[in-house]
């Protein structure tokens, strides 16, 4: 059974009188443990596809199965609970709380988990956040605020935050877009390390050199899947 399965997914947007078909009858399966890059030209539907897979958006039509279970009937609360329990997210803009330390930023998903009936005692929250920061190489920056960190370090904090709930899937939308080339390579190496430990990684990127390092590359164009290439 695929971890994630899309069947005939379409996503429509309206812009005035114009109908935009962001995703067009797309079918796709992703197995657990894959490292997948979604690439394509601007406006090809990359981020829309990622947001649908991550339950951040809903398709206009078609079926999305998560571990074989349909997602169409889920309400907003159920979708949020699944994201918190099952998924982690990393975005280009970091989205860190500016006045909170790196440690407090990473603890936030565990704080939110209490709202879904999965309360985590504060000592365990702290221990797990410290462990996540150690995983991304920031044991010595735990008490630093975002403005005291470099761009690459802030993205590492964002990755640690995405990992603290021990997700099955890590979604990343242009995670190296705001970074210099050296920091970008370090972040990609970290994704590869996480994937080797069993985390499914699905990332959107416009950078061909990054996409080519993924074990599977999906190329989108006008909302359609144009290529589905597996590394040899």
C-alpha positions in Angstrom: 0.0 0.0 0.0 1.5 3.4 -1.0 2.1 5.9 1.8 0.4 8.6 -0.3 -1.8 8.1 -3.3 -3.5 10.6 -5.6 -6.0 9.5 -8.2 -7.2 11.9 -10.8 -6.6 15.0 -8.6 -7.6 18.4 -10.1 -7.3 21.8 -8.4 -9.1 24.8 -9.8 -8.7 28.4 -8.9 -10.7 31.4 -10.2 -9.1 34.7 -11.2 -11.9 37.0 -12.2 -13.7 35.3 -15.0 -10.7 33.0 -15.7 -10.5 29.5 -14.4 -7.0 28.3 -13.5 -6.3 24.6 -13.5 -3.4 24.4 -11.1 -3.4 20.6 -11.0 -4.9 18.7 -13.9 -6.1 15.1 -13.5 -2.9 14.0 -11.8 -2.4 10.5 -10.4 0.6 9.6 -8.3 1.8 7.2 -5.6 4.6 7.8 -3.1 6.0 4.9 -1.0 7.3 5.3 2.5 11.1 6.1 2.6 11.3 7.9 -0.7 13.2 11.1 -1.3 11.2 13.0 -3.9 11.9 16.3 -5.7 9.0 18.1 -7.4 10.2 20.5 -10.0 9.0 22.5 -13.0 8.6 26.0 -14.3 7.0 28.8 -12.2 3.3 28.3 -12.2 3.5 24.6 -13.1 1.6 23.5 -9.9 4.6 22.4 -7.7 3.6 24.1 -4.5 -0.1 23.3 -5.0 0.7 19.7 -5.3 2.8 19.8 -2.2 0.1 21.6 -0.2 -2.5 19.0 -1.3 -0.2 16.1 -0.3 0.5 17.9 3.0 -3.3 18.4 3.7 -2.8 22.2 3.7 -5.1 22.4 0.7 -8.0 20.3 -0.7 -8.4 19.2 -4.3 -11.4 20.3 -6.4 -11.9 16.7 -7.5 -10.2 13.3 -7.4 -9.2 11.1 -4.5 -6.3 11.4 -2.0 -5.5 8.3 0.1 -3.2 8.6 3.1 -2.0 5.1 4.0 -5.0 3.8 2.2 -7.5 6.0 4.0 -9.6 8.6 2.1 -9.0 12.2 3.2 -11.9 13.9 1.4 -14.3 13.8 4.3 -11.9 15.1 6.9 -12.8 18.4 8.5 -10.3 21.2 9.3 -9.6 19.9 12.8 -9.0 16.3 11.6 -6.7 17.5 8.9 -4.7 19.7 11.4 -4.4 16.7 13.8 -3.1 14.5 11.0 -0.6 17.1 10.0 0.6 17.5 13.6 0.9 13.7 14.2 2.0 12.5 10.8 3.8 15.3 8.9 6.5 18.0 9.2 6.8 21.1 7.1 9.8 23.3 6.1 9.2 26.5 4.1 11.4 28.9 2.3 10.6 31.7 4.8 11.5 29.8 8.0 8.3 31.0 9.9 10.0 31.2 13.3 8.7 33.1 16.3 11.1 36.1 16.4 11.1 36.6 20.2 11.4 32.9 21.1 14.7 30.9 21.4 15.5 28.2 19.0 14.6 25.7 21.7 11.1 27.3 22.2 10.5 27.4 18.5 11.2 23.7 18.2 9.0 22.9 21.1 5.9 24.5 19.6 4.5 21.5 17.7 4.6 19.5 21.0 2.7 22.3 22.7 0.0 22.2 19.9 -0.2 18.4 20.2 -1.9 18.8 23.6 -4.9 20.3 21.7 -5.2 17.0 19.8 -5.3 14.8 22.9 -1.6 14.0 22.9 -0.3 16.0 25.7 3.5 15.8 26.2 4.9 16.7 29.6 7.2 19.8 29.5 10.4 18.0 30.5 9.8 15.6 27.5 9.0 18.5 25.2 12.3 20.1 26.2 14.3 16.8 25.8 12.8 16.1 22.4 13.4 19.6 21.2 17.0 19.4 22.4 17.4 16.1 20.5 15.9 17.6 17.3 18.3 20.5 17.5 21.2 18.2 18.1 20.2 16.2 15.0 20.5 19.4 12.9 23.8 20.4 14.5 22.6 23.2 16.7 23.2 22.0 20.2 25.3 25.1 20.8 22.6 27.5 19.6 19.5 26.4 21.5 19.1 29.7 23.4 19.7 31.9 20.5 16.8 33.9 18.9 16.3 33.8 15.1 17.9 37.3 14.7 21.1 35.9 16.3 21.3 33.0 13.7 22.4 32.9 10.1 19.9 32.0 7.4 21.2 28.4 7.2 20.9 28.1 11.0 17.4 29.4 11.0 16.5 26.8 8.4 18.0 24.2 10.5 15.8 25.3 13.4 12.8 25.1 11.1 13.8 21.5 10.2 14.3 20.6 13.9 10.8 22.0 14.5 9.4 19.9 11.7 11.1 16.8 13.1 10.2 17.1 16.8 6.9 15.3 16.4 8.7 12.4 14.7 6.8 12.7 11.4 6.5 10.0 8.8 6.7 12.6 6.0 8.7 15.8 5.8 7.5 18.3 3.2 9.8 21.1 2.1 8.7 24.0 -0.1 11.8 25.7 -1.7 13.8 25.0 1.5 17.1 26.4 0.0 15.5 29.4 -1.8 16.7 32.0 0.7 20.1 30.5 1.4 23.5 30.9 -0.1 24.8 27.9 -2.1 26.9 26.5 0.7 24.1 26.6 3.2 21.7 25.1 0.6 24.0 22.2 0.1 24.2 21.6 3.8 20.4 21.6 4.1 20.1 19.1 1.2 22.7 16.9 2.9 20.7 17.0 6.1 17.5 15.9 4.1 19.5 13.0 2.7 20.6 12.0 6.2 17.1 12.2 7.5 15.8 10.1 4.5 18.5 7.5 5.2 17.1 7.2 8.7 13.6 6.4 7.3 11.9 9.7 7.0 10.0 10.2 3.7 11.1 13.5 2.2 9.1 15.4 -0.5 10.5 18.8 -1.5 9.6 21.4 -4.1 12.6 23.0 -5.8 13.3 25.1 -8.9 17.0 24.2 -8.8 17.9 21.4 -11.2 21.1 20.5 -9.3 19.0 19.9 -6.1 16.3 18.0 -7.9 18.9 15.7 -9.5 20.2 14.6 -6.1 16.8 13.2 -5.2 16.1 9.5 -5.7 12.9 10.4 -7.6 12.2 13.4 -9.6 8.7 14.6 -10.6 8.5 17.3 -13.3 5.2 19.2 -13.6 4.0 21.4 -16.4 0.6 23.2 -16.5 -0.6 21.1 -13.6 0.3 17.8 -15.3 2.9 15.2 -14.4 5.3 15.4 -17.4 8.1 13.2 -16.0 8.5 10.7 -13.2 12.2 9.6 -13.0 13.8 7.3 -10.5 17.6 7.4 -10.0 19.5 4.4 -11.2 
